[in-house]
Amino acid sequence: MSKLFISCALPYANGPCHLGHLRSTYIPADIYARYNRMNGVDTVMVCATDEHGTPIAVRAEQENISPKDITDKYHELIGNDLKSCNISLDSFRRTTDKIHYEMAQEFFKELYEKGYIYEKTIDQLYCDTCQRSLPDRYVEGTCPHCESEGARGDQCEVCGRHLDPTELVEPHCLICDGTPHVQQSEQYYFKLHEFEEPLKKWINENDKLPKNVKNFAKEWVNEGLKDWIMTRDMNWGIPVPLEDSEGKVLYVWAEAFIGYQSSANTWATEHGLDWKSYWDDKTVHFIGKDIIYHHTIFWPSMLMGRDIKLPYSVIGGGYLSLEGRKMSTSKGWVIWVKDFLDKFDSDLLRYYMVINAPLNKDTDFSWDDFQRRINNELTDNLGNYIHRTFTFTHKFFDGKIPEPGEYNEEDKEFERKIKELPDKVAECIENFEFRDGLQEIMNLTKSANKYFDVKKPWKAVKEDEASARTCLYLSNQLVHALSIILTPYLPEATQKIREVIGMPTEVVDGFTNFEDRIPNVNWKEAKEFLEAGHEIKKAKPLFKKIEDKIIEEEKEKLYALDETEEEDENMSDLISIDEFAKVDLVVGQIKEAEKIEGSKKLLRVQVDIGDEIRQVVAGIAEKYEPEDLIDRKVIVVANLQPAKLFGVESNGMLLATDSIELLTTEGNVGEHIK
């Protein structure tokens, strides 16, 4: 039996999962794993939480807790998120596991002993107050390229440039806010340049690397590879396993990759297996596109250094934006997996994340588009076809698949499409074209609905019973095929279908148990027709339409949270008297006010501020009726940067107390308040 090692990018243990994580990595990996298991491939799918690095260390110091407190919390939350989406991991471990420490140190030590790692003196920022060197995320300052403030020691979020802490203008320590100075430090570097040619060969000649991954890797390696730092001066992390290296730990990107192997090792040891036999047969990494160069440059070179077989492929999923804007967890512009699943079934998320765009392309999550696709495609197309088939089978043939009559050309064409579908979908999945495979399925169900309408079995059963029998015979065969080939995509829905047709069901609860690794659902059965007379149970509709009200509530919640985050960002920090003097407060008079469609909290108001009428969006709808605001004089922040709230442009802010009582005045319209 062939073997397959699938790894999912390690989620960083400082927050739960959002929809972007599922779209780029975990859903496509799960589709591929389920498909291969159904085809008899001995598959292990592994993951772990990435628990080291400076972001967690900095946060722990700022909150006066241990880094482990943070990672314990989020390891559990992330695991629950993945389970709730039926991501069928065999092993979900942690980079704080003892076995991971041992394997990472062994990896580093062997590379060092082979001469691929060497010591180098570098300039590094040092904080006298904290009495220590400051790794990247411990420092912030002004970006030397775009002059944006708040640039981190490793990257500027505004211009996207990668930085060294010593490049920052006016750097300051994030722990004590002191000004660090440059001091020399000894660090360990990996001879990445020595692997430039073999990396080029692997990238150029590997036809299993998707085009987007290959192009990204080519661009990086063609610029020339520079040696890569492997260590940090800090306490949180895996200690460097060399003498005279006290106070140094492995850089997170020197050890996180090994989490794939340590997670698999833990699983294999528990079951008396050899994880290396899976790795050496065929290994596929599923990641987000932001870490493509890590997995096509750094990691393969480390594997080459230890003569370990390189991955079969690296699948880099594109970014997911939200309502046309880049997702931002800090600004509240995000949908967390748990929040989504409080309202919707996981299969709806899996469907939309796959059907929306090819995996190698960026795409956008839109609540309106989500509703449209679920209602039109899953409910009206797929669900309706399955329900019609079951309902008419019960109504006209006592819940048993009828014996078909003589086929006409339409019947023959429909049967041909049913028999061809499993191979078409299989080819797509094997080539990592998951959307194309799902599109093949949905296209055929659309054609099947048309076939059903043309055949009119509800009418033919009275006028041409043989035609009705043929229609429902073939329709049930397609439903049977769908219950198999849709399993990797929609595991919960297909289980319900298989229960109705009385066939063995797939296990979908949480992470797979060892005993459940060989599924009850076999892919090749999709080509096998059920016999006439096979009994069908009564069925309920598979999917429900999403009401407008639900979508409006979700949009309002998203925009309201975003608005709150913006206000918090603008108002939570202390400012100087000089900064306050920049705020332009003007007396305004409200001329018009109306509710914003779809929002319970926001009003659109037109305010006369003397020399112009300003449109302002204000979160006061729960406190005031629009008509009660007309002619009221209010205080307006007139020089606030324009922003969009709930899709409506706002050019200012009405001042109010915490209880949303408007600050009113008797001043003259247009009068500036000193």
N, C-alpha and C positions, 0 to 999 in steps of 0.2 A: 504494500500500500504506500502510495506517495505521501509525503509529509509537507506541511506548510506552517511557517512561523509568521504570524501577523503581529505587528506592534502598532500601538496607537501612541501618538505624541503624549508625553507626560504632562498632565495639567499641573500648573503651578499652584501650590497649596496655600494661597493667600486670598482665595475667593471661590465662590461656587461656579458652576458652569452656566454660561449664557448660550443663546441660540447659535452664535457664530462657532463655538467649539463643536457643537453637534454637527453642524453643516459641513465644516471643513474636514473633520477627522473621524469622529466616532460612528456616525451613521454609515458613511461609505465603507469603513472598515468592517462594520457588522454585516453589511450586505455581502461583502466579499467572503467573510468567514462563513456565514450561514450557507451561501451557495456552495462553497467548497465542501463543507461537511455533508451537504445533501448529495454530493457527487462522490462520496466515499473517500475524500482526502482527509487524512489524519491531521487535523488542524488545531493549532494552539494559538489563541489570541491573548496578548498580554498588554498590561499597562501598569502604571504606578504613579503615585503623586510625587512631583519634583519638590523637595522640601528644604533644599539649601539655597544659598545665594543671598546677596545683600538686601534685596527688598524685604524679605521676611525678617532678617536680622535687624534692619533699621526700624521696621514697624514694632518689633518686640521691645526694642529699647525705648522707643517713644511711648509705648503703652505700659512700660514697666512690667512686662511679663516675659516668659521664656519663649524662644522661637518654637519649641515643641508644643507649647500651648496653642499656638496659631495653627500649626500643621496638623495636630490631632483633630482640631475642630473641622478644618476644611477637607481633610482626607475623608472623613465620614460624610460630609455634605456632598462632595464630588462623587463619592461612591453611590450615594443615594440617587443623585441626578442621573448617573449612567444606568443604574438598575431600572429606574422609572421609565427610561426610554428603551428598555429591552436590549441594551448593548450586551451581547453574549460573551463577555470576557471570561476566559478560563482562569486568569490570574490578575488580581488587582492589588499590587503591593506598594511599598514605600521606599524612597531612597534613604530613609533613616533606619531601614532594616539592617541587622548585623551582617547578613550575607552580602548585602549591597556594599557595605563598607569594605568587606574583605575582597570582593571581586574588583572594586574600583581601585583599591590600593595595589592589588596584584597587577592590574592592567598598567597602572602608572609605573610601577617598579620594573616591569619587564621592558617597557619602552625606554626607561632610563638606562637599564643595563645594556640594552642594544645600541645605545648612543643616540637615540632619537630625542632625548630630552636633556637640556643643558641649563646651567645657571647663568643668569645675566643681571648686571647692575642697571637699574632703571631709576628715573626720577618719579617720586610719588609724593602726594600731599600728606602732610603730617599735622595733627592737631595737638598743640601743646597742652591745652586744657584737658582734653580726653586722654592725652599721653598715648597716642597710637597712630598708626598709618590709617588713611581713609580710603578704602576701596570705593569704586565708582559711585554706587548709590548712596554713599554716606556724604556726598558732596553735591551742592547745587551752586549755580552761578549764572553768568550771562554768556550766551552762546557766542563764540568768536566769529561765527560765520554770518548769522542773521541778526545778532545783537538782541535776541529775545531773552528776557529774564526767566529764571526758573528752569534753566536747562540742567539736566542731570549729568552726573559725571561719566555716564556711558553713552548718552544720546540726547539730542535736542528734539523735543516733541513737535516743535514748530516747523523746523526745516528738515527734520529727519536725519541729520548728519550723525554718524557715529563719532563719539568724542573720547578723549582721554581726560581724566580729571584735571591734569596739569594744564590743559588748553583753556579751561574756563576763565573768564574775566571776572574778577572780584568773587572768587569762590568763598563759600562759607560751609561750615560743618553743620549737618542736619541735626546733630544731637545737642550741641551746646551753642550753636550759632556763631562760634568763634571763627577767626580767619586763619586757615591753615597755611603752612609754608612748605616749599619743596624740600624734600629730603631724599637721599638715595636709599634704595632698598634692593635686596637680592631676591629675584624671583626665578621661577623655572619656566622655560620655553620649550615648545615642541617644534621640531625641524620640519615645518610644513612644506618649505620650499623643496625639500628632497623628493616629495611625492608629486610634484607638478606634472611631470610627463606621464607617469602611470595613471594619474587622475584624468588627464586629458584623454588618454586612450580608453579608460573605462566609460567616461561620459560620452565620447563621440561614437563608440562602437556598441553601446548598450541600447538596442532598439526597444527595450522594454521600459525605458525612462520616458514618461510623457513629454510632449514637446515643450510645455511651459516649464517643467522642471529642468529639462536639458538646456534650454536657452538661458535660463537664469544661471545655471552652474557654469556654462561655457563663458558667459560674460565675466563671471567672477574669476575663473581660473586663467582666462586670457589676459587679465590685467597684471598677472604675476602674483605669486603667492608669497606672503610674508610670514615669518615664524609667529607662532601663536602662543600667548601667555597661558600657562596651565595652573597658576597658583594665585592665592590672595593672602594678605595679612589680616586674619580675623580668627575668631574662635568658633563661629558657627559653620560647620562643614566637616568634610572628611579629612583628617590630618594627613599631611604629606608623609609617606612612609619611608623617610630618609633621615639619617642622623643630621643633627644640627639644623633641623627645619621646624623647631618648636614655634608655635604661633602662626604657622602657615597651613592653609587648607587647600584642597583641590578646587579650582575654579569650577563653577557649576557645569559649564560646558566641557569640562574634562572628565566628568563622572556621570552626568545625567543620562547620556546614551546607554551606559552600561546598565541602567535601570531596566531596559528591555530584557537583557540576559539574566540579570539577578532575579527579576520577577519570574521568568521562565524556569530558572534553576530551582526556585522555591517550590513552584508547582510540580516540576518533574520529580524532585526529591520526595515530595509527599506521596507520589504515586508510583515510585520505583521506575522512573523513566529517565532517559538521557535527553536533556534539552538541546544539546549540540546536534543530535540527529535531525531535529526539526530545522534548526538554523542552517545546517549544511545542505539540506535538500532544497529549500526555497524560502527566502525571507522577503517580506514586503513591509515597508514602513509607510504608515499613513500619518501625514502631518499637515499643518497649515502652511501656506506659502511663505509666511514670515520667517520660517526656519529651514527653508530649502537649502541655503548654502551651508548651514550646519551639517545637514544630512548628506550632502553631495560633495562636500569638500573636507570638513574637519573629521567627521566620523569615518568615512571610507579610508582616509589616510591613517587614522589610528588603527583601523582593522588591518590595513596593509602592513603596518609596523609590527603586528603580531601574527601575520600570515593567516588571518581569519578570512573565510569566504565573504565576499562583498554581497550586499543585498541584490536580489533579483530586480527590484524596482523600488522607487520612492515616489509616492503619490502625494502631490502638494495641492491641497484644496484652496480655492480662492476665498477672498474676504466676503463677509456678509455685512452690508450696511443696513441701516434701519430707517425706514421712511425717507430714504434719499440722503441720509446723513451718516457720517462715520460713527460707529458705536463708540460710546465713551462711558465706562463704568463710573468714573469720577464725577461726571456731569449728570448721571442718572439716565443717560440716553442708551438704554439697554433693556433687553427682556431676559430675565433669568429663567432657566429651565423649570425650576420649581413653580414659579409664578404662572408660567404658561400651562403647566400640567394640572394646576389647580382648576383650570377651566376647560381644557381640551384633552382628548385622548392622544397618547403618544404617536399612534399611527398617523394622525393628521399632521403632526410635526414632521415625521419621517417622510411622508408623501410630499409635503410642500418643499422641504429642504432639498429633495432630490429633483423634483420635476421643474423647479423654478429656473434652473440654468445648468449647463455642464459643470462638472466639478472643477475643471481647470479655469473657470471664469469667475470673476467677482459677480455678486448678485445682491439684490436688495430684498429685505423683508418688509412688506407692506401689509398692514392689517386688511385693507380693502381687497388687495389682490389675493391674500390668503383666503378670505371669505369667498371670493369669486371662484377660485380654483376648487375649494372643498365642495361648495354647493353645486357648481356646474360639472365638475369632473368626477369627483369621488361619489357624490350623492346622486346626481341626475344621470350620470353616465354609467360608472361601474356598479354602484349600489343598486340603481334602478334595474339594470339588466339582470343582475343576480336574483333580485327579489321577484321580478316578473317570471323568470324561469321557474323558481321554486313554487310560486303562487299558482301558476297555470298547471304545473305538473300535479299539484294537489287537487286543483279544482276539476280537472278533466280526466286524470288518470290515477286517481286514488293515491297520490304521492309516490308512484313508481315510474321509473324511466320507461317510456313506451318503446315498443318495437318500431323501428323506423320503416317508413314506406319506401317506395322507389324514389331515388334521388333525381331531381332536375338539375340544371346547370348551376343555379344559385346554391343549391345544397352541396354540390360537389366542390364549388369554389369555397364555400364556408368551411367545409371539412378540411380542405387543403390548408387553409389558413390556420385552423386549430392545430393541425399536426406540425406545421412549420414553426409555430410560435416558440416552443421550448428551445429550439436550436438558435433562433434569432436572439432571444433574450440571453441565452448562455454565452453566445459570442460577445455580446455587449459587455456583460459582467466580467468575462475573462480578460477583456481589453480595458477594464476600468472605466467603461463608458456607461455609468450607472443610469444616468438620465435617459440615454438612448434606449436602454433596455426597458425602462418603465414606460417610455413613450410608445414603444412597440405594443406593449400590453394595452395601454389606454386607447391607442388607435384601433386595435382590433375590437375592443369592447364597444367603441363608437360604431364600427361597422356592424357589429353583432346586433346592436339596437336597431339599426336600419334594416337588417335582415329580418329581425323579429317583426318589425312594422310591416314589411312587405309580405311576409308569410301569414300574418294575422291569425295565429293559432286559435284565438278566441272565436273567430268567425269560421275558420277552416274546419274546426272540430265538428261543425254541423253540416258543412257543404263538401268537405274533402278531408275526411279524418286521417287518411294516410299522410297528407301534407302536414297536418298539425302534429302527428306523431313524429315525423322526421324533424320538424322544427324543434320540438322539445327534446327529442333524443340528442340532437347535435348541440343544442343550447346547454343541456346538462353536462355534456362532455367538455364544453369550453369552461363551464364553471369549475368542473373537476380539475382541469389543467390550471386554471387561475389559482385554485387553492394550493397549488404546489409552487408555481413560478412566482407568485406574489409573496411567498413566505419570507424571502430575504428582505423584502421591502416593507411589508405590512404584517408582521408576525401575529399580532392580536386579531386582526380582521380575518386572516386566513384560518386561524384556529376556529373561529366561529363558523366559517364556511364548512370546514371539514367535519365539524360536529353535526351540522345539518345533513351532510351527505353520508355520514356514518363511516368516516375514514379516520385512521390514526392521526392524532394531533401532535404538533411540534411543541416542545417545552419552551416557554417564553418568559418565565418568571426570573427576573434578576440575572445574575451571572450564572453561567452553565455549571452544573454539577458534573463531576467526572463521569458518572454513570450515564449522563445525558449527552455526552459528546457525539455519539452516533445517533443522529436524529431518526425519528419514526417516519419522516417524510423524505422520500427519495426522488431526486430530480427526474430520473428516467421514467417514473410513473406518470409524468405529465403527458407522455405520448400514448399511454395505455387507456383505452376507452372502458368505461364502466359498462357492465352488461345490462341489457334490457331487463326490466323487472327489479333493478336495484332500488331499494327503498330510500326515499328522501323524507326527512323529518320536516315539520312545519318550521318556518323561519320568520324572524322579525327583520325589519329594515336594518341593513348593516351600518349605515351612516345617517346622521341627522343633519339637516341644514342648520347653518349658523345664522342666528337672527341678527338683524341690523343693530338691535339694542346692545347685544353682547359686544360687537365690534366697536360701537360708539363708546362703551364703557372702557374698553381696553385702550382706545386712542386717548380718551380723556385722562386716564390714569398715567399714561406715558407722558403726555404733554404737561400735565400738572406736576409730575415728579421732576421733569426737566426744568420747569419754571422754578420750582422750589430750590433745586440745586443751584440754578443761576443766581437766585436771590441770596442763597447761603454763601456762594463764592464772592458775591459783591459786598456782602454786609457783615460777614463773620469776623474778618480780621480787623484789628485796630489800625486806624489811620492817623496820620499827623494832621495838625491844624492847617498846614499848607495844602495837603491833599483835600481836606474838607472844603477849603476855599474854592476849589475847582468846581464843586457841585453847584450848578445853576438852578436855584429854586425860584419858580415863577408862579404867580397867582393866575389860575385859569378858571374858566367857567364852562361847565359841561353843557353842550348844545344838543347832542344826540347820544343815545345809548341804546344798545340792543344786545340780545344774547347771541353767542356764537354757536352755530348749529353743531350739535354733538357734544357740547361741553356744559357741565352743570356749574362750573366755577367761574368761567371767564365771560366778561362783557367787553364788547367793542364800544368805546366812547370817543366822541369827537369833542375836543376841548379847545376853546378859544383862549390863546395865551397872549393876545394883544395884536401881534403882527402876523399871526397865521392861525389856522385851525389844525390842531394836531390829532392824529389817530393814535389812541393808546389802548392796549389790551390790559385789563385789570382783573385780578382774581377776586372779585367781590360779588359775584352773582348770587352766592348763597346768603348774602347779607342785605343786598339791596335789589329792589325791582327797578328795571330800566327807567320807568316813568318817574320814579321818586328822585332820580338824579338830575333831571333836567333843570338847568339854571343854577345848580349848586356850585359855589365857588370852592375850589380845591387847590392844594399845593402840588405842583408838578415838577419833577426832575426833568429839566428841558434839554440837558446836554448828554443824555444817556445814549450810548450806541444803539441804533435800531436793531431789533431782534424779531424773530417770528415765533409766535406762540399759537399752537394749534393751527398752524398754517396761515395765521393772520399777522401782518406786519404791525409792530408796535414801535412808536417813536417817542418814547418817554415813559414815565412811571408816576402813578398817583401815590402820594404818601399816605400811609395808614398805620395804625397801631397793630400790635400783635393780634388783637381780636378783630382785625379788619374793620376798625372804625376809621373812616376817612378823616384826614386832617383838613379841616375847613378853615376859612379865613374871611374877614370882612374887607380885605384889601382890594385895590383896584386891579382889574384884569390887565395882565401884562406886567404888573409891578414885580420887580426882582426883590427877593427877600435876602437881607444881609445877615 
